[in-house]
Amino acid sequence: MPEAQRISTVPHLPELPAGALLKADPAPDSLFYAEPRLVAHLDDAAIAAVTGLYREVLPAGGAILDLMSSWISHLPAEVAFSTVIGHGMNARELAANPRLSRWFVQDLNADPVLPLAADSLDAVTLCASVQYLQRPVEVLREVARVLRPGAPVVITFSNRCFPTKAVRIWQGLQGREHCALVALYLERAGFAGVEARELLSGRRSDPLWAVLGAAPGQDRSAPAGDGRGSEAGGAAGPKGGVGAAAPPSRPQRRRRAGCRAFPP
Ligand SMILES: C[S@@+](CC[C@H](N)C(=O)[O-])C[C@H]1O[C@@H](n2cnc3c(N)ncnc32)[C@H](O)[C@@H]1O
């Protein structure tokens, strides 16, 4: 099936416009990530803000999955975890990451099923990467499956991206709208207590936002909303620091581009 047809008929997010989860470069992501990029994707202040949030919400001694990782995980240096599993697209980047106990490479747009046991993790982190997911609800349902009930997923992002690889809708939106979109992903995946925070405004550094959710409890048979019927367009927006916002069905008035390209 052609990619346009396959991606634009994702059943979990019917309120998004057709093609919202397409990207400019339809080639397999494995080609784009074949060469390692041993660079920072956030500036120092934004990295410090991510680390501060992790210090606040990640359980010391717990088992962590750093999904869509690279050579840095931004975990607080003074906090020990029982396991830090890394996932990404480039083996050399992951091998260079000093915080990882073990790691695996997997293209989540090709295969969203995580090779990890159910209820085995105490937190999942995902930094500067959510904009590349073309099957976000499927991936986050997998995240919910591998987390223990109530355990947090922590998704952080700024305003930079690889433009040819970020999904189309991301590039038409900006900060608070990005938060609403990610909150929608999490709610459709069954997460509870979804909360968005603006961590850095972007006036003196890279801007930074976080969207957090808690893995559902014992009864995981019916995630909160399957994206059909009366729910279309009606999911609650994020709670917390950035206020509620309806999930965007089209780009709202743009004050700046939603996605600045990384320097080459
Ligand atoms: C900008 S980097 C962010 C890396 C790291 N989380 C950080 O904070 O520096 C984007 C990452 O998204 C991940 N990624 C991109 N496309 C992916 C895909 N199709 N499947 C799985 N991971 C992907 C890769 O691990 C890549 O390193």
The ligand as an SDF file (V2000), in Angstrom:
LIG
                    3D

 27 29  0  0  0  0  0  0  0  0999 V2000
   17.0710   14.8520   17.4360 C   0  0  0  0  0  0  0  0  0  0  0  0
   17.4900   13.2000   17.8840 S   0  0  0  0  0  0  0  0  0  0  0  0
   17.2130   13.1980   19.6230 C   0  0  0  0  0  0  0  0  0  0  0  0
   18.0920   12.1960   20.3250 C   0  0  0  0  0  0  0  0  0  0  0  0
   18.0460   12.2490   21.8540 C   0  0  0  0  0  0  0  0  0  0  0  0
   16.7590   11.8380   22.3910 N   0  0  0  0  0  0  0  0  0  0  0  0
   18.4680   13.5940   22.4030 C   0  0  0  0  0  0  0  0  0  0  0  0
   17.7440   14.1500   23.2330 O   0  0  0  0  0  0  0  0  0  0  0  0
   19.5200   14.0820   22.0160 O   0  0  0  0  0  0  0  0  0  0  0  0
   16.1360   12.3000   17.1960 C   0  0  0  0  0  0  0  0  0  0  0  0
   16.1510   10.8160   17.5110 C   0  0  0  0  0  0  0  0  0  0  0  0
   14.8930   10.2700   17.1430 O   0  0  0  0  0  0  0  0  0  0  0  0
   15.0560    8.8930   16.9160 C   0  0  0  0  0  0  0  0  0  0  0  0
   14.2530    8.5210   15.7280 N   0  0  0  0  0  0  0  0  0  0  0  0
   14.0110    9.2630   14.6240 C   0  0  0  0  0  0  0  0  0  0  0  0
   13.2470    8.5780   13.7530 N   0  0  0  0  0  0  0  0  0  0  0  0
   12.9940    7.3920   14.3180 C   0  0  0  0  0  0  0  0  0  0  0  0
   12.2650    6.2400   13.9140 C   0  0  0  0  0  0  0  0  0  0  0  0
   11.6670    6.1560   12.7380 N   0  0  0  0  0  0  0  0  0  0  0  0
   12.2180    5.1910   14.7680 N   0  0  0  0  0  0  0  0  0  0  0  0
   12.8450    5.2410   15.9670 C   0  0  0  0  0  0  0  0  0  0  0  0
   13.5400    6.2940   16.3990 N   0  0  0  0  0  0  0  0  0  0  0  0
   13.6170    7.3520   15.5980 C   0  0  0  0  0  0  0  0  0  0  0  0
   16.5380    8.6170   16.7150 C   0  0  0  0  0  0  0  0  0  0  0  0
   16.9850    7.8990   17.8280 O   0  0  0  0  0  0  0  0  0  0  0  0
   17.1550   10.0010   16.7380 C   0  0  0  0  0  0  0  0  0  0  0  0
   18.3960    9.9840   17.3700 O   0  0  0  0  0  0  0  0  0  0  0  0
  1  2  1  0
  2  3  1  0
  2 10  1  0
  3  4  1  0
  4  5  1  0
  5  6  1  0
  5  7  1  0
  7  8  2  0
  7  9  1  0
 10 11  1  0
 11 12  1  0
 11 26  1  0
 12 13  1  0
 13 14  1  0
 13 24  1  0
 14 15  1  0
 14 23  1  0
 15 16  2  0
 16 17  1  0
 17 18  1  0
 17 23  2  0
 18 19  1  0
 18 20  2  0
 20 21  1  0
 21 22  2  0
 22 23  1  0
 24 25  1  0
 24 26  1  0
 26 27  1  0
M  CHG  2   2   1   9  -1
M  END
$$$$
